[in-house]
């Protein structure tokens, strides 16, 4: 188990939000968690987050950057 940090930012990096830490089994679980959060956020307001990405980091290592519009 590892502590994964999740943060969001828009493409031009003028806005960002810290989503906090989630303890998960591995990188695959972290990406799946991020995709689930993104799906819920887009369901609420698809236009607000179309140019955003969610960054996932564990122990100062970048795991992934998942674009919000990747699944739209």
mmCIF file of the N, C-alpha and C atoms, coordinates in Angstrom:
data_MODEL
# 
_entry.id   MODEL 
# 
loop_
_atom_site.group_PDB 
_atom_site.id 
_atom_site.type_symbol 
_atom_site.label_atom_id 
_atom_site.label_alt_id 
_atom_site.label_comp_id 
_atom_site.label_asym_id 
_atom_site.label_entity_id 
_atom_site.label_seq_id 
_atom_site.pdbx_PDB_ins_code 
_atom_site.Cartn_x 
_atom_site.Cartn_y 
_atom_site.Cartn_z 
_atom_site.occupancy 
_atom_site.B_iso_or_equiv 
_atom_site.pdbx_formal_charge 
_atom_site.auth_seq_id 
_atom_site.auth_comp_id 
_atom_site.auth_asym_id 
_atom_site.auth_atom_id 
_atom_site.pdbx_PDB_model_num 
ATOM 1   N N  . UNK A 1 1  ? 0.851   -1.183 0.000   1.00 0.00 ? 1  UNK A N  1 
ATOM 2   C CA . UNK A 1 1  ? 0.000   0.000  0.000   1.00 0.00 ? 1  UNK A CA 1 
ATOM 3   C C  . UNK A 1 1  ? 0.896   1.246  0.000   1.00 0.00 ? 1  UNK A C  1 
ATOM 4   N N  . UNK A 1 2  ? 0.440   2.231  -0.753  1.00 0.00 ? 2  UNK A N  1 
ATOM 5   C CA . UNK A 1 2  ? 1.210   3.474  -0.855  1.00 0.00 ? 2  UNK A CA 1 
ATOM 6   C C  . UNK A 1 2  ? 0.257   4.666  -0.770  1.00 0.00 ? 2  UNK A C  1 
ATOM 7   N N  . UNK A 1 3  ? 0.815   5.802  -0.392  1.00 0.00 ? 3  UNK A N  1 
ATOM 8   C CA . UNK A 1 3  ? 0.034   7.035  -0.269  1.00 0.00 ? 3  UNK A CA 1 
ATOM 9   C C  . UNK A 1 3  ? 0.162   7.840  -1.567  1.00 0.00 ? 3  UNK A C  1 
ATOM 10  N N  . UNK A 1 4  ? -0.914  7.871  -2.316  1.00 0.00 ? 4  UNK A N  1 
ATOM 11  C CA . UNK A 1 4  ? -0.951  8.573  -3.603  1.00 0.00 ? 4  UNK A CA 1 
ATOM 12  C C  . UNK A 1 4  ? -1.559  9.958  -3.403  1.00 0.00 ? 4  UNK A C  1 
ATOM 13  N N  . UNK A 1 5  ? -0.897  10.957 -3.948  1.00 0.00 ? 5  UNK A N  1 
ATOM 14  C CA . UNK A 1 5  ? -1.393  12.329 -3.878  1.00 0.00 ? 5  UNK A CA 1 
ATOM 15  C C  . UNK A 1 5  ? -2.062  12.680 -5.201  1.00 0.00 ? 5  UNK A C  1 
ATOM 16  N N  . UNK A 1 6  ? -3.239  13.297 -5.109  1.00 0.00 ? 6  UNK A N  1 
ATOM 17  C CA . UNK A 1 6  ? -4.009  13.670 -6.291  1.00 0.00 ? 6  UNK A CA 1 
ATOM 18  C C  . UNK A 1 6  ? -4.187  15.188 -6.325  1.00 0.00 ? 6  UNK A C  1 
ATOM 19  N N  . UNK A 1 7  ? -3.894  15.765 -7.481  1.00 0.00 ? 7  UNK A N  1 
ATOM 20  C CA . UNK A 1 7  ? -4.084  17.193 -7.687  1.00 0.00 ? 7  UNK A CA 1 
ATOM 21  C C  . UNK A 1 7  ? -4.620  17.440 -9.087  1.00 0.00 ? 7  UNK A C  1 
ATOM 22  N N  . UNK A 1 8  ? -5.333  18.527 -9.251  1.00 0.00 ? 8  UNK A N  1 
ATOM 23  C CA . UNK A 1 8  ? -5.892  18.874 -10.559 1.00 0.00 ? 8  UNK A CA 1 
ATOM 24  C C  . UNK A 1 8  ? -5.339  20.215 -10.992 1.00 0.00 ? 8  UNK A C  1 
ATOM 25  N N  . UNK A 1 9  ? -5.249  20.394 -12.319 1.00 0.00 ? 9  UNK A N  1 
ATOM 26  C CA . UNK A 1 9  ? -4.821  21.693 -12.861 1.00 0.00 ? 9  UNK A CA 1 
ATOM 27  C C  . UNK A 1 9  ? -5.417  21.867 -14.246 1.00 0.00 ? 9  UNK A C  1 
ATOM 28  N N  . UNK A 1 10 ? -5.599  23.129 -14.619 1.00 0.00 ? 10 UNK A N  1 
ATOM 29  C CA . UNK A 1 10 ? -6.048  23.379 -15.993 1.00 0.00 ? 10 UNK A CA 1 
ATOM 30  C C  . UNK A 1 10 ? -4.830  23.420 -16.906 1.00 0.00 ? 10 UNK A C  1 
ATOM 31  N N  . UNK A 1 11 ? -5.069  23.395 -18.213 1.00 0.00 ? 11 UNK A N  1 
ATOM 32  C CA . UNK A 1 11 ? -3.972  23.278 -19.178 1.00 0.00 ? 11 UNK A CA 1 
ATOM 33  C C  . UNK A 1 11 ? -2.947  24.400 -19.095 1.00 0.00 ? 11 UNK A C  1 
ATOM 34  N N  . UNK A 1 12 ? -3.388  25.618 -18.857 1.00 0.00 ? 12 UNK A N  1 
ATOM 35  C CA . UNK A 1 12 ? -2.420  26.722 -18.795 1.00 0.00 ? 12 UNK A CA 1 
ATOM 36  C C  . UNK A 1 12 ? -1.866  26.942 -17.381 1.00 0.00 ? 12 UNK A C  1 
ATOM 37  N N  . UNK A 1 13 ? -2.237  26.065 -16.468 1.00 0.00 ? 13 UNK A N  1 
ATOM 38  C CA . UNK A 1 13 ? -1.733  26.045 -15.082 1.00 0.00 ? 13 UNK A CA 1 
ATOM 39  C C  . UNK A 1 13 ? -2.041  27.316 -14.307 1.00 0.00 ? 13 UNK A C  1 
ATOM 40  N N  . UNK A 1 14 ? -3.123  28.011 -14.681 1.00 0.00 ? 14 UNK A N  1 
ATOM 41  C CA . UNK A 1 14 ? -3.522  29.198 -13.935 1.00 0.00 ? 14 UNK A CA 1 
ATOM 42  C C  . UNK A 1 14 ? -4.453  28.850 -12.777 1.00 0.00 ? 14 UNK A C  1 
ATOM 43  N N  . UNK A 1 15 ? -5.001  27.636 -12.796 1.00 0.00 ? 15 UNK A N  1 
ATOM 44  C CA . UNK A 1 15 ? -5.872  27.179 -11.704 1.00 0.00 ? 15 UNK A CA 1 
ATOM 45  C C  . UNK A 1 15 ? -5.479  25.760 -11.325 1.00 0.00 ? 15 UNK A C  1 
ATOM 46  N N  . UNK A 1 16 ? -5.522  25.481 -10.030 1.00 0.00 ? 16 UNK A N  1 
ATOM 47  C CA . UNK A 1 16 ? -5.234  24.129 -9.562  1.00 0.00 ? 16 UNK A CA 1 
ATOM 48  C C  . UNK A 1 16 ? -5.998  23.867 -8.275  1.00 0.00 ? 16 UNK A C  1 
ATOM 49  N N  . UNK A 1 17 ? -6.200  22.593 -7.991  1.00 0.00 ? 17 UNK A N  1 
ATOM 50  C CA . UNK A 1 17 ? -6.878  22.177 -6.770  1.00 0.00 ? 17 UNK A CA 1 
ATOM 51  C C  . UNK A 1 17 ? -6.169  20.952 -6.221  1.00 0.00 ? 17 UNK A C  1 
ATOM 52  N N  . UNK A 1 18 ? -5.933  20.949 -4.915  1.00 0.00 ? 18 UNK A N  1 
ATOM 53  C CA . UNK A 1 18 ? -5.334  19.809 -4.241  1.00 0.00 ? 18 UNK A CA 1 
ATOM 54  C C  . UNK A 1 18 ? -6.466  18.909 -3.768  1.00 0.00 ? 18 UNK A C  1 
ATOM 55  N N  . UNK A 1 19 ? -6.458  17.661 -4.202  1.00 0.00 ? 19 UNK A N  1 
ATOM 56  C CA . UNK A 1 19 ? -7.519  16.735 -3.820  1.00 0.00 ? 19 UNK A CA 1 
ATOM 57  C C  . UNK A 1 19 ? -7.141  15.851 -2.637  1.00 0.00 ? 19 UNK A C  1 
ATOM 58  N N  . UNK A 1 20 ? -5.885  15.865 -2.251  1.00 0.00 ? 20 UNK A N  1 
ATOM 59  C CA . UNK A 1 20 ? -5.470  15.117 -1.077  1.00 0.00 ? 20 UNK A CA 1 
ATOM 60  C C  . UNK A 1 20 ? -4.816  13.790 -1.392  1.00 0.00 ? 20 UNK A C  1 
ATOM 61  N N  . UNK A 1 21 ? -4.795  12.943 -0.370  1.00 0.00 ? 21 UNK A N  1 
ATOM 62  C CA . UNK A 1 21 ? -4.070  11.673 -0.428  1.00 0.00 ? 21 UNK A CA 1 
ATOM 63  C C  . UNK A 1 21 ? -5.030  10.516 -0.247  1.00 0.00 ? 21 UNK A C  1 
ATOM 64  N N  . UNK A 1 22 ? -4.765  9.444  -0.995  1.00 0.00 ? 22 UNK A N  1 
ATOM 65  C CA . UNK A 1 22 ? -5.542  8.213  -0.883  1.00 0.00 ? 22 UNK A CA 1 
ATOM 66  C C  . UNK A 1 22 ? -4.547  7.058  -0.810  1.00 0.00 ? 22 UNK A C  1 
ATOM 67  N N  . UNK A 1 23 ? -4.742  6.156  0.138   1.00 0.00 ? 23 UNK A N  1 
ATOM 68  C CA . UNK A 1 23 ? -3.881  4.979  0.253   1.00 0.00 ? 23 UNK A CA 1 
ATOM 69  C C  . UNK A 1 23 ? -4.451  3.892  -0.653  1.00 0.00 ? 23 UNK A C  1 
ATOM 70  N N  . UNK A 1 24 ? -3.617  3.443  -1.608  1.00 0.00 ? 24 UNK A N  1 
ATOM 71  C CA . UNK A 1 24 ? -4.064  2.461  -2.599  1.00 0.00 ? 24 UNK A CA 1 
ATOM 72  C C  . UNK A 1 24 ? -2.988  1.396  -2.798  1.00 0.00 ? 24 UNK A C  1 
ATOM 73  N N  . UNK A 1 25 ? -3.376  0.284  -3.430  1.00 0.00 ? 25 UNK A N  1 
ATOM 74  C CA . UNK A 1 25 ? -2.482  -0.859 -3.606  1.00 0.00 ? 25 UNK A CA 1 
ATOM 75  C C  . UNK A 1 25 ? -1.338  -0.609 -4.582  1.00 0.00 ? 25 UNK A C  1 
ATOM 76  N N  . UNK A 1 26 ? -1.638  0.073  -5.713  1.00 0.00 ? 26 UNK A N  1 
ATOM 77  C CA . UNK A 1 26 ? -0.618  0.209  -6.753  1.00 0.00 ? 26 UNK A CA 1 
ATOM 78  C C  . UNK A 1 26 ? -1.009  1.322  -7.727  1.00 0.00 ? 26 UNK A C  1 
ATOM 79  N N  . UNK A 1 27 ? -0.149  1.540  -8.725  1.00 0.00 ? 27 UNK A N  1 
ATOM 80  C CA . UNK A 1 27 ? -0.379  2.605  -9.704  1.00 0.00 ? 27 UNK A CA 1 
ATOM 81  C C  . UNK A 1 27 ? -1.670  2.388  -10.493 1.00 0.00 ? 27 UNK A C  1 
ATOM 82  N N  . UNK A 1 28 ? -1.957  1.147  -10.827 1.00 0.00 ? 28 UNK A N  1 
ATOM 83  C CA . UNK A 1 28 ? -3.172  0.848  -11.594 1.00 0.00 ? 28 UNK A CA 1 
ATOM 84  C C  . UNK A 1 28 ? -4.411  1.246  -10.799 1.00 0.00 ? 28 UNK A C  1 
ATOM 85  N N  . UNK A 1 29 ? -4.404  0.948  -9.509  1.00 0.00 ? 29 UNK A N  1 
ATOM 86  C CA . UNK A 1 29 ? -5.531  1.330  -8.657  1.00 0.00 ? 29 UNK A CA 1 
ATOM 87  C C  . UNK A 1 29 ? -5.635  2.851  -8.532  1.00 0.00 ? 29 UNK A C  1 
ATOM 88  N N  . UNK A 1 30 ? -4.499  3.529  -8.511  1.00 0.00 ? 30 UNK A N  1 
ATOM 89  C CA . UNK A 1 30 ? -4.501  4.986  -8.414  1.00 0.00 ? 30 UNK A CA 1 
ATOM 90  C C  . UNK A 1 30 ? -5.093  5.624  -9.664  1.00 0.00 ? 30 UNK A C  1 
ATOM 91  N N  . UNK A 1 31 ? -4.729  5.118  -10.831 1.00 0.00 ? 31 UNK A N  1 
ATOM 92  C CA . UNK A 1 31 ? -5.281  5.654  -12.084 1.00 0.00 ? 31 UNK A CA 1 
ATOM 93  C C  . UNK A 1 31 ? -6.781  5.367  -12.154 1.00 0.00 ? 31 UNK A C  1 
ATOM 94  N N  . UNK A 1 32 ? -7.196  4.173  -11.753 1.00 0.00 ? 32 UNK A N  1 
ATOM 95  C CA . UNK A 1 32 ? -8.624  3.835  -11.752 1.00 0.00 ? 32 UNK A CA 1 
ATOM 96  C C  . UNK A 1 32 ? -9.396  4.740  -10.792 1.00 0.00 ? 32 UNK A C  1 
ATOM 97  N N  . UNK A 1 33 ? -8.807  5.028  -9.633  1.00 0.00 ? 33 UNK A N  1 
ATOM 98  C CA . UNK A 1 33 ? -9.441  5.934  -8.674  1.00 0.00 ? 33 UNK A CA 1 
ATOM 99  C C  . UNK A 1 33 ? -9.604  7.316  -9.297  1.00 0.00 ? 33 UNK A C  1 
ATOM 100 N N  . UNK A 1 34 ? -8.543  7.813  -9.943  1.00 0.00 ? 34 UNK A N  1 
ATOM 101 C CA . UNK A 1 34 ? -8.594  9.131  -10.583 1.00 0.00 ? 34 UNK A CA 1 
ATOM 102 C C  . UNK A 1 34 ? -9.670  9.166  -11.668 1.00 0.00 ? 34 UNK A C  1 
ATOM 103 N N  . UNK A 1 35 ? -9.751  8.116  -12.474 1.00 0.00 ? 35 UNK A N  1 
ATOM 104 C CA . UNK A 1 35 ? -10.760 8.071  -13.531 1.00 0.00 ? 35 UNK A CA 1 
ATOM 105 C C  . UNK A 1 35 ? -12.173 8.099  -12.957 1.00 0.00 ? 35 UNK A C  1 
ATOM 106 N N  . UNK A 1 36 ? -12.383 7.431  -11.834 1.00 0.00 ? 36 UNK A N  1 
ATOM 107 C CA . UNK A 1 36 ? -13.692 7.452  -11.184 1.00 0.00 ? 36 UNK A CA 1 
ATOM 108 C C  . UNK A 1 36 ? -14.055 8.839  -10.670 1.00 0.00 ? 36 UNK A C  1 
ATOM 109 N N  . UNK A 1 37 ? -13.080 9.514  -10.065 1.00 0.00 ? 37 UNK A N  1 
ATOM 110 C CA . UNK A 1 37 ? -13.312 10.882 -9.578  1.00 0.00 ? 37 UNK A CA 1 
ATOM 111 C C  . UNK A 1 37 ? -13.622 11.808 -10.752 1.00 0.00 ? 37 UNK A C  1 
ATOM 112 N N  . UNK A 1 38 ? -12.852 11.690 -11.822 1.00 0.00 ? 38 UNK A N  1 
ATOM 113 C CA . UNK A 1 38 ? -13.068 12.523 -13.009 1.00 0.00 ? 38 UNK A CA 1 
ATOM 114 C C  . UNK A 1 38 ? -14.456 12.301 -13.584 1.00 0.00 ? 38 UNK A C  1 
ATOM 115 N N  . UNK A 1 39 ? -14.855 11.051 -13.683 1.00 0.00 ? 39 UNK A N  1 
ATOM 116 C CA . UNK A 1 39 ? -16.180 10.739 -14.224 1.00 0.00 ? 39 UNK A CA 1 
ATOM 117 C C  . UNK A 1 39 ? -17.290 11.401 -13.400 1.00 0.00 ? 39 UNK A C  1 
ATOM 118 N N  . UNK A 1 40 ? -17.169 11.352 -12.086 1.00 0.00 ? 40 UNK A N  1 
ATOM 119 C CA . UNK A 1 40 ? -18.174 11.982 -11.216 1.00 0.00 ? 40 UNK A CA 1 
ATOM 120 C C  . UNK A 1 40 ? -18.172 13.497 -11.378 1.00 0.00 ? 40 UNK A C  1 
ATOM 121 N N  . UNK A 1 41 ? -16.990 14.085 -11.477 1.00 0.00 ? 41 UNK A N  1 
ATOM 122 C CA . UNK A 1 41 ? -16.903 15.534 -11.614 1.00 0.00 ? 41 UNK A CA 1 
ATOM 123 C C  . UNK A 1 41 ? -17.476 15.999 -12.951 1.00 0.00 ? 41 UNK A C  1 
ATOM 124 N N  . UNK A 1 42 ? -17.181 15.260 -14.016 1.00 0.00 ? 42 UNK A N  1 
ATOM 125 C CA . UNK A 1 42 ? -17.708 15.626 -15.331 1.00 0.00 ? 42 UNK A CA 1 
ATOM 126 C C  . UNK A 1 42 ? -19.219 15.455 -15.388 1.00 0.00 ? 42 UNK A C  1 
ATOM 127 N N  . UNK A 1 43 ? -19.723 14.480 -14.661 1.00 0.00 ? 43 UNK A N  1 
ATOM 128 C CA . UNK A 1 43 ? -21.176 14.264 -14.634 1.00 0.00 ? 43 UNK A CA 1 
ATOM 129 C C  . UNK A 1 43 ? -21.886 15.489 -14.037 1.00 0.00 ? 43 UNK A C  1 
ATOM 130 N N  . UNK A 1 44 ? -21.239 16.117 -13.061 1.00 0.00 ? 44 UNK A N  1 
ATOM 131 C CA . UNK A 1 44 ? -21.819 17.302 -12.414 1.00 0.00 ? 44 UNK A CA 1 
ATOM 132 C C  . UNK A 1 44 ? -21.701 18.551 -13.284 1.00 0.00 ? 44 UNK A C  1 
ATOM 133 N N  . UNK A 1 45 ? -20.543 18.706 -13.959 1.00 0.00 ? 45 UNK A N  1 
ATOM 134 C CA . UNK A 1 45 ? -20.314 19.929 -14.731 1.00 0.00 ? 45 UNK A CA 1 
ATOM 135 C C  . UNK A 1 45 ? -19.257 19.669 -15.803 1.00 0.00 ? 45 UNK A C  1 
ATOM 136 N N  . UNK A 1 46 ? -19.684 19.172 -16.935 1.00 0.00 ? 46 UNK A N  1 
ATOM 137 C CA . UNK A 1 46 ? -18.745 18.764 -17.997 1.00 0.00 ? 46 UNK A CA 1 
ATOM 138 C C  . UNK A 1 46 ? -17.977 19.961 -18.572 1.00 0.00 ? 46 UNK A C  1 
ATOM 139 N N  . UNK A 1 47 ? -18.574 21.124 -18.630 1.00 0.00 ? 47 UNK A N  1 
ATOM 140 C CA . UNK A 1 47 ? -17.914 22.282 -19.246 1.00 0.00 ? 47 UNK A CA 1 
ATOM 141 C C  . UNK A 1 47 ? -16.816 22.882 -18.378 1.00 0.00 ? 47 UNK A C  1 
ATOM 142 N N  . UNK A 1 48 ? -16.934 22.780 -17.078 1.00 0.00 ? 48 UNK A N  1 
ATOM 143 C CA . UNK A 1 48 ? -15.962 23.410 -16.182 1.00 0.00 ? 48 UNK A CA 1 
ATOM 144 C C  . UNK A 1 48 ? -14.579 22.769 -16.274 1.00 0.00 ? 48 UNK A C  1 
ATOM 145 N N  . UNK A 1 49 ? -14.518 21.476 -16.494 1.00 0.00 ? 49 UNK A N  1 
ATOM 146 C CA . UNK A 1 49 ? -13.254 20.759 -16.388 1.00 0.00 ? 49 UNK A CA 1 
ATOM 147 C C  . UNK A 1 49 ? -12.722 20.212 -17.715 1.00 0.00 ? 49 UNK A C  1 
ATOM 148 N N  . UNK A 1 50 ? -13.214 20.674 -18.837 1.00 0.00 ? 50 UNK A N  1 
ATOM 149 C CA . UNK A 1 50 ? -12.796 20.089 -20.111 1.00 0.00 ? 50 UNK A CA 1 
ATOM 150 C C  . UNK A 1 50 ? -11.311 20.292 -20.425 1.00 0.00 ? 50 UNK A C  1 
ATOM 151 N N  . UNK A 1 51 ? -10.694 21.312 -19.889 1.00 0.00 ? 51 UNK A N  1 
ATOM 152 C CA . UNK A 1 51 ? -9.268  21.532 -20.161 1.00 0.00 ? 51 UNK A CA 1 
ATOM 153 C C  . UNK A 1 51 ? -8.398  21.251 -18.929 1.00 0.00 ? 51 UNK A C  1 
ATOM 154 N N  . UNK A 1 52 ? -8.852  20.333 -18.085 1.00 0.00 ? 52 UNK A N  1 
ATOM 155 C CA . UNK A 1 52 ? -8.132  20.011 -16.856 1.00 0.00 ? 52 UNK A CA 1 
ATOM 156 C C  . UNK A 1 52 ? -7.506  18.625 -16.929 1.00 0.00 ? 52 UNK A C  1 
ATOM 157 N N  . UNK A 1 53 ? -6.510  18.410 -16.070 1.00 0.00 ? 53 UNK A N  1 
ATOM 158 C CA . UNK A 1 53 ? -5.877  17.104 -15.900 1.00 0.00 ? 53 UNK A CA 1 
ATOM 159 C C  . UNK A 1 53 ? -5.757  16.815 -14.405 1.00 0.00 ? 53 UNK A C  1 
ATOM 160 N N  . UNK A 1 54 ? -5.753  15.535 -14.066 1.00 0.00 ? 54 UNK A N  1 
ATOM 161 C CA . UNK A 1 54 ? -5.499  15.125 -12.692 1.00 0.00 ? 54 UNK A CA 1 
ATOM 162 C C  . UNK A 1 54 ? -4.122  14.477 -12.645 1.00 0.00 ? 54 UNK A C  1 
ATOM 163 N N  . UNK A 1 55 ? -3.258  15.008 -11.804 1.00 0.00 ? 55 UNK A N  1 
ATOM 164 C CA . UNK A 1 55 ? -1.906  14.487 -11.642 1.00 0.00 ? 55 UNK A CA 1 
ATOM 165 C C  . UNK A 1 55 ? -1.853  13.576 -10.420 1.00 0.00 ? 55 UNK A C  1 
ATOM 166 N N  . UNK A 1 56 ? -1.164  12.456 -10.574 1.00 0.00 ? 56 UNK A N  1 
ATOM 167 C CA . UNK A 1 56 ? -1.028  11.478 -9.500  1.00 0.00 ? 56 UNK A CA 1 
ATOM 168 C C  . UNK A 1 56 ? 0.452   11.319 -9.203  1.00 0.00 ? 56 UNK A C  1 
ATOM 169 N N  . UNK A 1 57 ? 0.802   11.443 -7.912  1.00 0.00 ? 57 UNK A N  1 
ATOM 170 C CA . UNK A 1 57 ? 2.198   11.353 -7.481  1.00 0.00 ? 57 UNK A CA 1 
ATOM 171 C C  . UNK A 1 57 ? 2.271   10.430 -6.263  1.00 0.00 ? 57 UNK A C  1 
ATOM 172 N N  . UNK A 1 58 ? 3.323   9.616  -6.206  1.00 0.00 ? 58 UNK A N  1 
ATOM 173 C CA . UNK A 1 58 ? 3.600   8.802  -5.025  1.00 0.00 ? 58 UNK A CA 1 
ATOM 174 C C  . UNK A 1 58 ? 5.096   8.902  -4.729  1.00 0.00 ? 58 UNK A C  1 
ATOM 175 N N  . UNK A 1 59 ? 5.432   9.239  -3.495  1.00 0.00 ? 59 UNK A N  1 
ATOM 176 C CA . UNK A 1 59 ? 6.846   9.351  -3.093  1.00 0.00 ? 59 UNK A CA 1 
ATOM 177 C C  . UNK A 1 59 ? 7.669   10.187 -4.071  1.00 0.00 ? 59 UNK A C  1 
ATOM 178 N N  . UNK A 1 60 ? 7.161   11.329 -4.472  1.00 0.00 ? 60 UNK A N  1 
ATOM 179 C CA . UNK A 1 60 ? 7.816   12.268 -5.392  1.00 0.00 ? 60 UNK A CA 1 
ATOM 180 C C  . UNK A 1 60 ? 7.969   11.715 -6.809  1.00 0.00 ? 60 UNK A C  1 
ATOM 181 N N  . UNK A 1 61 ? 7.341   10.599 -7.121  1.00 0.00 ? 61 UNK A N  1 
ATOM 182 C CA . UNK A 1 61 ? 7.378   10.019 -8.462  1.00 0.00 ? 61 UNK A CA 1 
ATOM 183 C C  . UNK A 1 61 ? 6.047   10.283 -9.158  1.00 0.00 ? 61 UNK A C  1 
ATOM 184 N N  . UNK A 1 62 ? 6.120   10.868 -10.342 1.00 0.00 ? 62 UNK A N  1 
ATOM 185 C CA . UNK A 1 62 ? 4.899   11.104 -11.126 1.00 0.00 ? 62 UNK A CA 1 
ATOM 186 C C  . UNK A 1 62 ? 4.390   9.763  -11.649 1.00 0.00 ? 62 UNK A C  1 
ATOM 187 N N  . UNK A 1 63 ? 3.150   9.447  -11.319 1.00 0.00 ? 63 UNK A N  1 
ATOM 188 C CA . UNK A 1 63 ? 2.539   8.185  -11.743 1.00 0.00 ? 63 UNK A CA 1 
ATOM 189 C C  . UNK A 1 63 ? 1.822   8.369  -13.065 1.00 0.00 ? 63 UNK A C  1 
ATOM 190 N N  . UNK A 1 64 ? 0.974   9.397  -13.131 1.00 0.00 ? 64 UNK A N  1 
ATOM 191 C CA . UNK A 1 64 ? 0.185   9.641  -14.342 1.00 0.00 ? 64 UNK A CA 1 
ATOM 192 C C  . UNK A 1 64 ? -0.404  11.039 -14.293 1.00 0.00 ? 64 UNK A C  1 
ATOM 193 N N  . UNK A 1 65 ? -0.782  11.510 -15.466 1.00 0.00 ? 65 UNK A N  1 
ATOM 194 C CA . UNK A 1 65 ? -1.544  12.736 -15.603 1.00 0.00 ? 65 UNK A CA 1 
ATOM 195 C C  . UNK A 1 65 ? -2.734  12.378 -16.504 1.00 0.00 ? 65 UNK A C  1 
ATOM 196 N N  . UNK A 1 66 ? -3.916  12.321 -15.921 1.00 0.00 ? 66 UNK A N  1 
ATOM 197 C CA . UNK A 1 66 ? -5.108  11.859 -16.622 1.00 0.00 ? 66 UNK A CA 1 
ATOM 198 C C  . UNK A 1 66 ? -5.924  13.077 -17.038 1.00 0.00 ? 66 UNK A C  1 
ATOM 199 N N  . UNK A 1 67 ? -6.109  13.250 -18.331 1.00 0.00 ? 67 UNK A N  1 
ATOM 200 C CA . UNK A 1 67 ? -6.903  14.382 -18.845 1.00 0.00 ? 67 UNK A CA 1 
ATOM 201 C C  . UNK A 1 67 ? -8.385  14.132 -18.605 1.00 0.00 ? 67 UNK A C  1 
ATOM 202 N N  . UNK A 1 68 ? -9.080  15.169 -18.223 1.00 0.00 ? 68 UNK A N  1 
ATOM 203 C CA . UNK A 1 68 ? -10.515 15.055 -17.983 1.00 0.00 ? 68 UNK A CA 1 
ATOM 204 C C  . UNK A 1 68 ? -11.283 14.744 -19.253 1.00 0.00 ? 68 UNK A C  1 
ATOM 205 N N  . UNK A 1 69 ? -10.801 15.228 -20.389 1.00 0.00 ? 69 UNK A N  1 
ATOM 206 C CA . UNK A 1 69 ? -11.527 14.997 -21.628 1.00 0.00 ? 69 UNK A CA 1 
ATOM 207 C C  . UNK A 1 69 ? -11.145 13.691 -22.317 1.00 0.00 ? 69 UNK A C  1 
ATOM 208 N N  . UNK A 1 70 ? -10.322 12.872 -21.677 1.00 0.00 ? 70 UNK A N  1 
ATOM 209 C CA . UNK A 1 70 ? -9.885  11.619 -22.286 1.00 0.00 ? 70 UNK A CA 1 
ATOM 210 C C  . UNK A 1 70 ? -11.041 10.637 -22.456 1.00 0.00 ? 70 UNK A C  1 
ATOM 211 N N  . UNK A 1 71 ? -12.010 10.697 -21.563 1.00 0.00 ? 71 UNK A N  1 
ATOM 212 C CA . UNK A 1 71 ? -13.113 9.749  -21.638 1.00 0.00 ? 71 UNK A CA 1 
ATOM 213 C C  . UNK A 1 71 ? -14.388 10.337 -22.185 1.00 0.00 ? 71 UNK A C  1 
ATOM 214 N N  . UNK A 1 72 ? -14.349 11.595 -22.611 1.00 0.00 ? 72 UNK A N  1 
ATOM 215 C CA . UNK A 1 72 ? -15.562 12.266 -23.079 1.00 0.00 ? 72 UNK A CA 1 
ATOM 216 C C  . UNK A 1 72 ? -15.791 11.960 -24.534 1.00 0.00 ? 72 UNK A C  1 
# 
